[in-house]
Amino acid sequence: MKILPPRVLRALERFNAAYSWDHNAYYHRWILRQLPRRFDRALDVGSGSGDLARLLAGRADAVQAVDSDPVITAQAQKLTPSELPVTFTVADAIAELPAGAYDVITCVATIHHLPFTLALTRFRRHLTPGGTLVIVGLSRAQTPVDHLLGVVAVPANAVMGWLKNKGRPSQRPVAMTAPTRSADMSFDDIVREAGDVLPGARRRRRLFWRYTLVWNQP
């Protein structure tokens, strides 16, 4: 982004604000493809407005959705039909995870808010044998590949915003009102630390400033 002139950056910021879209939701369908068709219990860490938790409820008997922000959690509860098997809890994702074991654990755009290695260790402990952990995270750009993906994502982001909003300016999605912070770990840092805790985890850089990690409990 820094290679662009300030005037272009300001124009892009105005455009993206007018045609905003949820980068995390872009990966929800991909997440579902990593999971079994049916499972008993799921845990969504950093559930935000509950979009992914509601999708998981279509496959799970019960979904625990945890977020540390009471405001976005209250909005998630309002958006969720009472008949869906989703329980929203305001809790610390490290110290206060709901007890029990889960067949599926998801964590989208949240783990960079947490102590990374400790969070992975807690997730591993809560995963049933054969269970699946799926993380969509943010990393700090460091390598030429990271910066190239960032450059490609700039025009792609604008095009996606235009298409998803059908050419009409709109308000930010509820999911984008949650508190945010920048990532401080590089993708190489993530690969190294995740490899120590989750041997065999599948990690990949992705478009729109994201990476993915998938691991199955032996």
KARAHU-V960219 format. One line per field, one symbol per residue. phi: phi as a letter, one per 20 degrees, with the letter a starting at -180 (. if undefined). psi: psi as a letter, one per 40 degrees, with the letter a starting at -180 (. if undefined). burial: I if it has 24 or more other C-alpha atoms within 12 Angstrom, else O. Layout:
phi=???
psi=???
burial=???
//
This chain:
phi=.ffefgffffffffffffcfbefffgefffgffedffcbfcccdemflengfgfffffcdfbcedcbeefffffffffedgfffeddecebffeecfgfodcfcccbdlcffedfgfffffffgfeefgnfcdccdcdcefcegfgffffffffffffffffffelmdgbffgggeefgcbefdefffffgfffffecgnfecbfcfmmcccccbdff
psi=deeiidddddddddddddfiihddddedddddeeiidiichihhhfebeeddddddeedidhhhhhiehdddddddddehideifhhhhhiheddfhhiiiidhhihhfddeeihddddddddddehiheihhhhhiiihhdidddddddddddddddddddddefehiiiiiddeeiiiiiiehidddddddddddgheihihiiiffiiihhhhh.
burial=OOOOOOOOOOOIOOIIIOIIIIIIIIIIOOIIOIIOOOIIIIIIIIIIIIIIIIIIIIIIIIIIIIIIIOOIIIIIIOOIOOOOIIIIIIOIIIOOIIOOIIIIIIIIIIIIIIOIIOIIIIIIIIIIOOIIIIIIIIIIIOOOOIIOIIOOOIOOIIOIIOOIOOOOOOOOIIIIOIOOOOIOIIIOOIIOOIOOOIOOIOIIIIIIIIIIIIIIIO
//
